[in-house]
């Protein structure tokens, strides 16, 4: 069992974690969610003893922890050499085949260079190296990165089979729905735990938000009621003081009654003030801000948008695909699906004119403007600031800051250089570029990579309401469901 008690962590005077508490049994799978920068990866690294804590304790007696980070690199080494780096006795080398089979890499030669593997295969190989240590608790940081749909289904199955506890982070909502027993949200340095999967968490979170808002409103009403009552008592006491004209010896007369009423009023006022001082003023719950941005563009339902005619492409001796043909009309949403390496990105680059096919052609409808989102992002932009980049695209300073707010980019980040941004921020910048354009057709290559869930949901809403056509390659099942798919072309 893993037990975290009163753990705090500060970076450059910013409190990332505040006296957090968490326990994980050896039989449960816990999903860790929160905005980018909330402290999810920090928490995993702390548990893995890669980071010191300011205060608190972490208890993991008799537990073997295996950690899968988001980013890892391979040297010029074979799969076998990589797996044996941790030290493996000769009589245990048979376990290499066992773990490779377990992670779905049993069909690949152990003499193949590790860095020649695809992104998803690299994730599986690193997981295989962890399994050689017989971990009882797994820490998985964005394990769905680089996995195709087949890989995602494999990972969900692996998690169900694993005999131990798992704490994982992910922005893949369908994966969270299918894999976890509970959700822990990191927000403002604190942890909140919710039973059930992501969808149940989302519903609970909304109920909790509504209850918190009602409590805040009732709290404000109660405080206002006390303040008004105190003011009334103060006004009454002031009136009684003005009316009172002392007359010696007349203790049973009007003056005595006024004095008695004044004393009672003042006592009542003090009692109200005491009750007010003991009433805790609640902080207003953070409201979920939904910016009503939209992608410009429009198409008639019968308008011809784009057609692929028997497109063929190969690299050297590797045949990527042959005779790819499809048509998109009006406001259709086409999903280009397939395994990693099947050529989805290559096909989308051909559709946008960035790559020339070996044979076949692409026909674009008359006066059709095409917007393109590349998962490789714009590597050519480097030294200019975000603000300067957006101004070159035609945005005024005010518009640039408004677009930044749409995508939850902090105002101070607009003055940073583009090459200093995280990949999540770079992804948002590419979406801002699309928001500024007027396109009849959007071609999107893995558009939700690196985005936190809140931003994904806002983009999904905008794409669902978009009046043009969409061609998209994505492994994000939740995203595909929310934007609506009319037809699929599988490579």
N, C-alpha and C positions, 0 to 999 in steps of 0.2 A: 504494500500500500504506500502511496505517495502522499505526504502531508506537508502542506505549506502553511506556515503560521506567521502572521503579522509581518510579511515581507514588504520592504520599501526599497525603491531604487530611484536615484536622481541622476539626470544627465544635464550638465551645464546649468545648474540651478532650476531645472525643470523637473518636477516630480512626475515620473513616469508611472510608478506603482506606489499606492498608498496603503500600507498596512493590510495587504491582501491575505485572504485565507482560502485554501482550496484543498480538497482531498480527492484522490482518485483510487478507486478499488482496482484490483487486478482483473476484474471481469467486465469493466465498463469502457465505453468509448465516448470521449468528451470532445465536443467541437468548440474551439476557441474563436470567437468572432469579434469584430470591432473595426473601426476606421483605420486606414493606413496611418502608421505612426502612433497608434494607441498603446503599443507595448506588447503585442502578441509574441513577436519573435524574441524580444527581450526576455519575456517570461520563460520561453522554452530554453534559451541559452543559459539563463540562471539555473533552471532545474538541471541542466546538463553540466553544471559547474564550470561554464565558460566565462561567467561574469560574477563579480563580487556583488554582494547586496549591502545596502546601508544598515539594515536591521532586519530582525526576524530569523526564522529557522526553516530549513528544508529537511524533512526526515524521509529517507528512502532505504531503511535498513533491510538488508538481504535482497534488495531489488537490483536488477541489472538493467540499466537504461540505455536504449538505443536511440540515436538522434539523426533524423534525416533533415538536413538544412535545405533552404531554398536554392542556394548556389553552391556548387562544388565543381572542381576541375580534375581532369585526369592527366597524368604525365604520359610520356611515350612508353606505355606499358600495355601488356596484353591483359585480357580479362582474368586469366589465371594468376598472373603476377599481381594484379591489383587486389584480388581476393586473398592472396597469401601474405599481403603486407602486414596484417595484424598478427601474424605468427600462427602457424598451423602445423601440428605434428604430422609426420609422414603417414602414420596410420589413420589420420583423420582426413586425408585429402579426398576421400570418397564423398565427403560432405559438400565439396564444391559442386558436384553434380546435383546433389539433393537441393541445395538452396537455389541454384540456377533454374532447376525445374520448378521449384516453388514460386519463383517470381516470373516464370514464363519466358526464360531465356535459354532453356535446355537445348533448343535447336541450333544455337549459335556456337561456333567453334570457340573454345577457350583460348585459342592462340590468336584470335582477332584482337586488333588494337582497341582498347577501351574507348579512346576518344573518337573512333570512327563510328560509334553507335549513334542512333538518333537520340533526340532529347528525352523521349519517353523511355527508351532502352537504357539510357544512362541513369535515370531515376531508379529503374528496376535493379540495375547492377549495384548501385550504392545501397539499396535496401537489402540486397543479397549479402553484402559485406557486413551489414548490421546483424542479419539473422545468424551469421556464423558465431556471434557472441552469445546466442541464446538469451536474448533480452526478455525481461518480464514486463517491461513498460516501454512503449514506443512513443517518441515525440516526433511528429511529422509536420514539417513546416511547408505548407502549400504543396502537398504531394501530388496534386492533380495537374500542376504545371507541366506542360509538354506532352501530356497523355492524350491520345486520340480516344474516340468513343469506346473502342475495344479495350484500350488500356484502362479507362475509367471503370468499366464494368469489371475488369480483372481486379482492380484495386478494391472495389467494393466487396468483391468475393473474398479477397485476401483478408480484409479487415474482419469479416464475419468469421473466418477460420482461425484467426490469430488467438492463441491461448494466453492472454495477458491484457493489461490495461493500455489504453491508447489516449493520448492527448494530441489533437491535431488542429491546425489552422487551415482554413480554406475559404475562398470566395465562391466556390461552386455550390450553389444552393441545392441542386438536385442530389449531388454527392452527399451533402450534409443530411438531406432528408433520408437518404437510403442507408446511411452508415452510423450515425451517432445516437447515443441514448439520452444525452442531455447537451445543452448549450451553455457555455459560459461567455458572457459579454464583458469585454474590457472597455470601460467608458470613464473618462476623466480620472484615470489611475485606479479605479475601483472595479471589483468583479461582482457580477450578478449572475446567479445560476438559475436556469430554467429547465424543467424536466421536458423530455420529448425531443423531437427532431427540429430542423430549422423552421419549417412551416408552423409548427406548434409554438415555437419560441416567438415567431413574428406576431402570431395572434395574441400570445400572452403579453408581449411587449406593448402592443397597442392598447390592451385592456389596462395594463399597469400605467401607461401614459395618461389614459383618460381618467383613471382613478386619482392619479397624482394631480392632474389639472383640477378635478373637482375638489380635492382636499385643499389645494391652493386657493381656489375661489371661495370656499367656505371659510378658510382661515382669514382671507381678506375681509369677508363680510363680518366675521366675528370681531376682528380688530376695529373695523369701521364702526360697528355697533357700540363697542366700548368707548371709542373716542367721541362719538356723538353723545352718548349718555353722560360722559364726563363733562363735555362742553355744556350740556343742558344744566348739569348740577352747578357748574361754575357760573353760568348766567343767573341761575336762581339765587345762588349765594350772593352774587353782586347786587341783585335787586333787593334782597332782604337786608343787606348792609345799608343800602341807600334809604330804605323806608324806616329803618330803626332810629328812634329818637328817645334816648334813655330818660326815664322819669323815676327819680329816687322814691323808693317806698312802694311803687306800684308793681309788685312782683307777680300779681295774678292778672295784670292787665295785658294790653296789646303788646307792649314792649317785651314782656316776659315770653309771650307766645312766639313772637318773632325771633327772639334770641334762641329759643328752643328749636324752632324750625331751622334756623341757620346752622346750629350745631349739628342737627340731624343731617342736613344737606351736605355739610362739609365732611361728616363721617362717611356718608354714602359715597361721596366723590372719592375719598381716599381708598375706600374698599374697591371701587371700580378701578382706580389707578393701580392698586395692588394686583388685581386680577389681570389687568392689561400687561403689567410687567412680567407676569408669570406665563403669559401666552407667547409661545415661540412663533416668530414670524417666519413662515415657510418661504423657501426660495422658489421662484417661479420655474416650473419645469421647462426644459429646453424644448422649444417647438420645432417640429419637423418642417423645415423650409423646403417647399417644392417650387422651383422656378419654372414658369410656363414657357420655356424656350421651345423652339420648333425648327425643323430643317426646312429650308425653302425649296420649292419645286412642286410641279404639278404635272399630271399626265392623264389624258382621257383613257377610259377603261379599254377602248379598242385600239389605242395607239400602238404601233410597232415600235419597240424600244431597241432591242438588240438581238442578234442571232449568231450562234456559233455554227459553222458549217464544216463538218468533217475535219476538225483540227487535230493535227498530229504533232508530237514533240518528243525529241530524245536528246540526251546529253551524252556525247561520245557513243558508247555502245549500249547505254542504258535507255530503254524505251520507256518514257514517262507515261504517255497515253496515246491512243490511236482513235481517229474518227469520232471525236467528241462533237456532238451536235445537240443544240437545244435553242429554244426561242423564248424571249420574255416580252410580254405585252402589257400595256397599261400599268396598273398598280400592283402587278404580281410580285410576290416575294419568293425567290428561288434559293433553295439551300443546296450548296455544293458540298457533298459529304464524301468521306473516304478515310482510309487509314493514313497515319503519318507517312510521308514519302510517296503518296499516290499522285501528287502533282496538283493539289488544290491551289496553292499559292502561284504556281507556274501558270495555271489556267487563268486565274484572275488577272495576272500581269499581262497575259496575251489579250484578254478582253479589254484591258485599258490601253493597249498599244505599247506597253513597256517592254514586251518581248515579242519577237517575230516567230510565228509557228513555222515548222518545217513544211507543212502543207495544210491546205484548208484556209479559211478566212473568217473574219469577223465583220458582220455588217451592222452598222449603227443607224438607227432611224434618223430622219431629217431633223435638224435643229435640236438634237438631243445633247444635253450637257451631262457629263459623267463626273461624279465625285468618287475619289478612291481613298480608302483607308488601308495602309499597308501595315502588317504586324511587325515589319522591320523598322517602322517609324522613320523619321526623316533624319538620317545620320549626317546630312550635309550641313545642317544649320548648327553652328557651334558658338561663335564668339559674341553674337548679338544678344541683347536681353530679350526676354519674352515680350515685354512691352514694345520694343523696337520691331520685333518680328511681326507682331500683330498689326502694328502701324503700317509696315510695308505692305501688308495684305489689304490695307484700306480701312482699318479701324481707327476711330478717333481714340484719344486717351480715355474718355468716358466710356466708350463702347468696349474698349479692351478690358477695363476693370469690371464692366457688367458681364462680359463673356467669362471672365475669370470666376466671378461669383456663381454663374451658372454651373461651372464645372468644379466648384469647391477648391479653386486655386487661391491661396491666401494673397492679399494685396502685395505683401512684401516679396512674394515669389515672382511677381510680374517684373520685378527689377533685377532678378537674377538672370544669369546667362542660361541659354537653353541647354547647353551641355552640362550644366550643373544640376538639372532637374532629375528626379527619379524617373524610372520608366513609366510609373503610373501617371506622373504629371505630364510626361511627354505624350502619353496616350491621350490625355485630356486636351492637350494643345492641338493635336491632330483633329480631334472632334470639334474644337472651336473653329478651326480652318473650314471644316465642312459646314458648320453653322453659318459662316459668313458667305458661303457660296450659294448660288441658285442652281441646283442640279435636278434633272429629271430622273436620273438613275444613280443610285449609290451602290458601289461595289466595295464590300467590307471583308477584310481578311483577318479573322480572329480578333474582332474589335473589343472584346471584353477582357483581354489579357491585361493583367496588372491593375485593374480597376476595383475599388472597394464596392461593396454591395449597394450602398446608397446611390452612388453615381451610375452603376449599371441600371438600377431601376428607373432613374430619370431618363437615361438614354433609351431604354426600352419603351417608355411611354412616348417619347418624341418620335421614335421610329415606327411605332404602332400607328401614330396619327399622321405620319408622313404621307403626302399625296403623290409621291412618285413611286418608281419601282426599286426593288432591292435584290442584289445578288450577294449572298453571304456564305462564307466558310466559317464554321464555328463548331466547337465541341461543347459549348455551354448549352445544355438542354433546357435549362430554365429560361435563358435568354431567347432561344428559338421559339419556345412555347409562347412567351410573352409578346414577341413582335408579330407572331403569326406567320406560318409558312404555307404557301399555296402548293408548291411542288418541289421535288427533290431530284437532283442529278447526282448519281453516285459514281465516283471514279474507281 
